Amino acid sequence: MSAPTPVREPVWSLSRNAIALWVAQGAVGTLCYGLLVAAFWLLVPLDAGWAVAPARWAGAVLVLVYAVLALAVRPRLRFRVHRWEVTGEAIYTLTGWLTRTWTLVPISRVQTVDVTRGLLQQLFGLATVAVLTASSQGTVRIPHLDVDTARHVADHVARRAEKVRDEAT
């Protein structure tokens, strides 16, 4: 029995804490790029050549543009486009903002379900559910769920997969 093809977007979005995590990641990136530009300003004298002054300002403007995109635009856009759903027959994910990727894993193909929590995820109370199959496509991940939701989803998928295997034998 194969899982039905999805005819709608998956219902659930990621945890709202994912926005804060992505903002924190953007802040770290902005800080790193800002430090590079500051080092350029401090270490390269103005009389080093005709292109130094414009390069100083271009670097600062690029860091500012990056900061706006990384802190204000990208986290909210990612939150809006990443979706997931678990039904009785399949796990659906929809990811990507420029290239949209549907992933559909039939429950009957599930072999292992893992819940992982990276360091930043732990700080924001998040976890990732990874569903492994025997497929060459590998693992399907539902990132940045609340910890309790991730545990519940993992338990539900594992129990459902076991039940489907028991029904097949």
C-alpha positions as CSV (number, residue, x, y, z in Angstrom):
1,M,0.0,0.0,0.0
2,S,1.5,3.3,-1.0
3,A,0.7,6.6,0.7
4,P,-1.5,9.0,-1.1
5,T,0.0,12.0,-2.8
6,P,-0.5,15.2,-0.8
7,V,-3.1,17.5,-2.3
8,R,-2.6,20.3,0.1
9,E,0.2,21.9,2.2
10,P,1.0,20.1,5.4
11,V,-1.0,21.6,8.3
12,W,1.6,22.3,11.0
13,S,4.3,25.0,11.1
14,L,7.4,24.8,13.2
15,S,7.6,26.1,16.7
16,R,7.6,29.9,17.0
17,N,10.8,29.6,19.0
18,A,12.4,28.7,15.7
19,I,12.2,32.4,14.7
20,A,14.2,33.3,17.8
21,L,16.8,30.6,17.0
22,W,17.2,31.9,13.4
23,V,17.5,35.4,14.7
24,A,20.2,34.3,17.1
25,Q,22.0,32.6,14.2
26,G,21.6,35.7,12.1
27,A,23.0,37.8,14.9
28,V,26.1,35.6,15.2
29,G,26.6,35.9,11.4
30,T,26.2,39.6,11.5
31,L,28.6,39.9,14.4
32,C,31.2,37.9,12.5
33,Y,30.9,39.9,9.3
34,G,30.8,43.2,11.3
35,L,34.1,42.2,13.0
36,L,35.7,41.5,9.6
37,V,34.6,44.9,8.4
38,A,35.8,46.6,11.6
39,A,39.2,44.8,11.3
40,F,39.4,46.1,7.7
41,W,38.7,49.6,8.9
42,L,41.3,49.4,11.6
43,L,44.1,47.5,9.8
44,V,44.0,49.0,6.3
45,P,45.1,52.7,6.2
46,L,43.1,55.1,4.1
47,D,46.2,56.0,2.0
48,A,46.7,52.3,1.0
49,G,45.1,52.9,-2.5
50,W,42.3,54.5,-4.4
51,A,39.8,51.7,-3.7
52,V,40.2,51.6,0.1
53,A,37.7,54.3,1.0
54,P,34.8,52.9,-1.2
55,A,35.6,49.4,0.1
56,R,35.2,50.5,3.7
57,W,31.8,51.9,3.1
58,A,30.7,49.1,0.8
59,G,31.7,46.6,3.5
60,A,29.7,48.5,6.1
61,V,26.6,48.7,3.9
62,L,26.8,45.0,3.0
63,V,26.9,44.1,6.7
64,L,23.9,46.4,7.3
65,V,21.9,44.8,4.5
66,Y,22.9,41.3,5.7
67,A,21.8,42.2,9.2
68,V,18.3,43.4,8.0
69,L,17.9,40.2,5.9
70,A,19.3,37.8,8.6
71,L,17.5,39.3,11.6
72,A,14.2,40.6,10.2
73,V,13.3,38.9,6.9
74,R,14.9,35.5,6.7
75,P,13.6,34.0,10.0
76,R,10.0,35.0,9.4
77,L,10.1,33.9,5.8
78,R,11.5,30.5,6.8
79,F,8.8,30.1,9.5
80,R,6.1,30.8,6.9
81,V,7.4,28.2,4.3
82,H,8.4,25.3,6.5
83,R,5.5,22.9,7.2
84,W,5.0,19.4,8.4
85,E,2.3,16.9,9.1
86,V,1.9,13.3,10.3
87,T,-1.1,11.3,9.2
88,G,-2.0,7.7,9.7
89,E,-0.4,6.8,6.4
90,A,2.5,9.2,5.9
91,I,4.8,11.9,7.1
92,Y,4.8,15.0,5.0
93,T,7.3,17.9,5.0
94,L,7.4,21.0,2.8
95,T,10.7,23.0,3.0
96,G,12.5,25.6,1.1
97,W,11.7,29.2,0.1
98,L,13.3,29.4,-3.4
99,T,13.2,25.7,-4.2
100,R,10.2,24.1,-2.6
101,T,10.7,20.5,-1.6
102,W,7.9,18.1,-0.8
103,T,8.9,15.0,1.1
104,L,6.4,12.2,1.7
105,V,7.4,9.1,3.7
106,P,4.9,6.3,4.0
107,I,4.6,5.1,7.6
108,S,5.2,1.5,6.3
109,R,8.7,2.6,5.2
110,V,9.8,4.0,8.6
111,Q,12.6,2.1,10.3
112,T,13.9,4.4,13.0
113,V,12.6,7.6,14.6
114,D,15.1,9.9,16.4
115,V,14.8,13.1,18.4
116,T,17.9,15.3,18.5
117,R,18.6,18.6,20.2
118,G,21.6,20.7,19.2
119,L,23.1,23.2,21.6
120,L,21.2,26.2,20.2
121,Q,18.0,24.1,20.0
122,Q,18.4,23.3,23.7
123,L,18.7,27.0,24.6
124,F,15.4,27.7,22.8
125,G,13.5,24.6,23.9
126,L,13.5,23.0,20.5
127,A,14.2,19.5,19.0
128,T,14.4,17.9,15.6
129,V,12.5,14.7,14.7
130,A,14.4,12.5,12.2
131,V,12.6,9.7,10.4
132,L,14.9,7.2,8.8
133,T,13.9,4.8,6.1
134,A,15.6,2.1,4.0
135,S,15.3,4.4,1.0
136,S,18.3,5.8,-0.8
137,Q,16.9,9.2,0.0
138,G,17.8,8.7,3.6
139,T,16.3,10.7,6.4
140,V,13.4,13.1,6.6
141,R,13.8,15.8,9.3
142,I,11.2,17.9,11.0
143,P,13.3,20.6,12.6
144,H,12.7,23.0,15.4
145,L,9.7,21.6,17.1
146,D,8.9,22.2,20.8
147,V,10.5,19.4,22.8
148,D,7.2,18.0,24.0
149,T,5.8,18.1,20.5
150,A,8.9,16.4,19.1
151,R,8.6,13.6,21.7
152,H,4.9,13.1,21.0
153,V,5.5,13.1,17.2
154,A,8.4,10.6,17.5
155,D,6.4,8.3,19.8
156,H,3.3,8.5,17.5
157,V,5.3,7.7,14.3
158,A,7.2,4.9,16.0
159,R,4.0,3.3,17.4
160,R,2.2,3.7,14.1
161,A,5.1,2.2,12.1
162,E,5.2,-0.7,14.5
163,K,1.4,-1.2,14.2
164,V,1.6,-1.1,10.3
165,R,4.5,-3.7,10.4
166,D,2.4,-6.0,12.7
167,E,-0.6,-5.7,10.4
168,A,1.5,-6.7,7.4
169,T,2.7,-9.9,9.0
